[in-house]
């Protein structure tokens, strides 16, 4: 149980660092894309400005899922990388199909990924709401 918690905490820490850096870079990129393409000047452009935000968030989450998948295959939690990636995706997203199970003794470790994914997806949702009111078509007081 101790190894599950320690190793899980290390992986969670690494995904939080990836998420933080990813959001900082994504914010910088969004401002540049919006200024360069002048998307902020009309409603359709403001709507299109959200596309890089959503794709950027998807990319950040992909990196985080891969970090967990690499940990699974390295620790022997699953047998192949394909299985690790699939298991990580359904665990991180909290879908949890249950068709692939972690090796005995690693259930707590994989449960930590579910909590990690839930928190990071929630953080991304908050970021997207902020981006849609700052750069997108929604305005506080008008739509909320």
C-alpha positions as a Python dict, from the first residue, in 0.01 Angstrom:
ca = {
    (1, 'X'): (0, 0, 0),
    (2, 'X'): (284, 240, 79),
    (3, 'X'): (442, 194, -264),
    (4, 'X'): (105, 266, -427),
    (5, 'X'): (71, 593, -239),
    (6, 'X'): (429, 710, -288),
    (7, 'X'): (449, 621, -657),
    (8, 'X'): (96, 751, -719),
    (9, 'X'): (184, 1080, -551),
    (10, 'X'): (492, 1113, -773),
    (11, 'X'): (287, 1053, -1088),
    (12, 'X'): (17, 1295, -968),
    (13, 'X'): (286, 1556, -901),
    (14, 'X'): (427, 1513, -1251),
    (15, 'X'): (84, 1548, -1413),
    (16, 'X'): (11, 1862, -1211),
    (17, 'X'): (340, 2012, -1331),
    (18, 'X'): (254, 1917, -1692),
    (19, 'X'): (-93, 2066, -1652),
    (20, 'X'): (34, 2391, -1502),
    (21, 'X'): (300, 2442, -1769),
    (22, 'X'): (53, 2335, -2038),
    (23, 'X'): (-205, 2594, -1929),
    (24, 'X'): (56, 2870, -1914),
    (25, 'X'): (178, 2785, -2266),
    (26, 'X'): (-179, 2746, -2394),
    (27, 'X'): (-273, 3089, -2255),
    (28, 'X'): (27, 3245, -2427),
    (29, 'X'): (-53, 3071, -2757),
    (30, 'X'): (-422, 3164, -2744),
    (31, 'X'): (-345, 3534, -2705),
    (32, 'X'): (-102, 3522, -3000),
    (33, 'X'): (-344, 3330, -3224),
    (34, 'X'): (-631, 3566, -3143),
    (35, 'X'): (-416, 3877, -3205),
    (36, 'X'): (-261, 3738, -3524),
    (37, 'X'): (-588, 3627, -3679),
    (38, 'X'): (-791, 3916, -3538),
    (39, 'X'): (-1052, 3668, -3413),
    (40, 'X'): (-1160, 3900, -3133),
    (41, 'X'): (-1327, 4142, -3376),
    (42, 'X'): (-1646, 3944, -3448),
    (43, 'X'): (-1868, 3680, -3285),
    (44, 'X'): (-1772, 3399, -3523),
    (45, 'X'): (-1404, 3472, -3467),
    (46, 'X'): (-1451, 3469, -3090),
    (47, 'X'): (-1622, 3131, -3124),
    (48, 'X'): (-1337, 2999, -3342),
    (49, 'X'): (-1089, 3123, -3080),
    (50, 'X'): (-1206, 2844, -2851),
    (51, 'X'): (-1091, 2573, -3093),
    (52, 'X'): (-720, 2611, -3007),
    (53, 'X'): (-815, 2612, -2638),
    (54, 'X'): (-1006, 2284, -2661),
    (55, 'X'): (-740, 2118, -2878),
    (56, 'X'): (-469, 2241, -2643),
    (57, 'X'): (-650, 2099, -2340),
    (58, 'X'): (-696, 1770, -2522),
    (59, 'X'): (-323, 1760, -2598),
    (60, 'X'): (-233, 1834, -2234),
    (61, 'X'): (-461, 1555, -2112),
    (62, 'X'): (-310, 1319, -2369),
    (63, 'X'): (36, 1378, -2224),
    (64, 'X'): (-97, 1313, -1873),
    (65, 'X'): (-269, 988, -1977),
    (66, 'X'): (57, 875, -2142),
    (67, 'X'): (250, 949, -1820),
    (68, 'X'): (19, 715, -1630),
    (69, 'X'): (36, 454, -1909),
    (70, 'X'): (416, 457, -1899),
    (71, 'X'): (402, 413, -1522),
    (72, 'X'): (163, 117, -1558),
    (73, 'X'): (374, -70, -1810),
    (74, 'X'): (698, 9, -1623),
    (75, 'X'): (559, -118, -1292),
    (76, 'X'): (395, -424, -1449),
    (77, 'X'): (44, -309, -1362),
    (78, 'X'): (-63, -411, -1714),
    (79, 'X'): (105, -640, -1963),
    (80, 'X'): (143, -431, -2282),
    (81, 'X'): (175, -62, -2359),
    (82, 'X'): (-146, -70, -2566),
    (83, 'X'): (-331, -217, -2270),
    (84, 'X'): (-169, 40, -2039),
    (85, 'X'): (-272, 328, -2263),
    (86, 'X'): (-629, 200, -2291),
    (87, 'X'): (-654, 135, -1916),
    (88, 'X'): (-506, 477, -1840),
    (89, 'X'): (-749, 653, -2073),
    (90, 'X'): (-1061, 493, -1923),
    (91, 'X'): (-928, 542, -1569),
    (92, 'X'): (-815, 906, -1614),
    (93, 'X'): (-1147, 997, -1775),
    (94, 'X'): (-1330, 811, -1493),
    (95, 'X'): (-1520, 600, -1747),
    (96, 'X'): (-1383, 281, -1590),
    (97, 'X'): (-1519, 12, -1822),
    (98, 'X'): (-1371, -264, -1608),
    (99, 'X'): (-1266, -485, -1900),
    (100, 'X'): (-897, -436, -1812),
    (101, 'X'): (-794, -468, -1449),
    (102, 'X'): (-466, -370, -1282),
    (103, 'X'): (-232, -638, -1153),
    (104, 'X'): (-294, -755, -799),
    (105, 'X'): (-157, -505, -551),
    (106, 'X'): (-187, -198, -778),
    (107, 'X'): (-557, -116, -738),
    (108, 'X'): (-494, 182, -510),
    (109, 'X'): (-235, 317, -756),
    (110, 'X'): (-487, 308, -1042),
    (111, 'X'): (-760, 459, -822),
    (112, 'X'): (-531, 757, -767),
    (113, 'X'): (-531, 812, -1144),
    (114, 'X'): (-909, 838, -1140),
    (115, 'X'): (-894, 1107, -873),
    (116, 'X'): (-610, 1281, -1059),
    (117, 'X'): (-802, 1278, -1387),
    (118, 'X'): (-1119, 1404, -1221),
    (119, 'X'): (-934, 1701, -1069),
    (120, 'X'): (-737, 1789, -1383),
    (121, 'X'): (-1044, 1764, -1607),
    (122, 'X'): (-1226, 1991, -1362),
    (123, 'X'): (-935, 2235, -1371),
    (124, 'X'): (-949, 2230, -1752),
    (125, 'X'): (-1322, 2298, -1741),
    (126, 'X'): (-1263, 2603, -1522),
    (127, 'X'): (-991, 2719, -1763),
    (128, 'X'): (-1224, 2676, -2062),
    (129, 'X'): (-1502, 2874, -1891),
    (130, 'X'): (-1253, 3154, -1817),
    (131, 'X'): (-1122, 3146, -2175),
    (132, 'X'): (-1473, 3152, -2320),
    (133, 'X'): (-1562, 3462, -2119),
    (134, 'X'): (-1231, 3637, -2183),
    (135, 'X'): (-1168, 3550, -2549),
    (136, 'X'): (-1478, 3363, -2660),
    (137, 'X'): (-1836, 3457, -2739),
    (138, 'X'): (-1964, 3463, -2379),
    (139, 'X'): (-1972, 3768, -2155),
    (140, 'X'): (-2021, 3777, -1779),
    (141, 'X'): (-2347, 3950, -1698),
    (142, 'X'): (-2482, 3885, -2045),
    (143, 'X'): (-2470, 3505, -2063),
    (144, 'X'): (-2411, 3412, -1699),
}
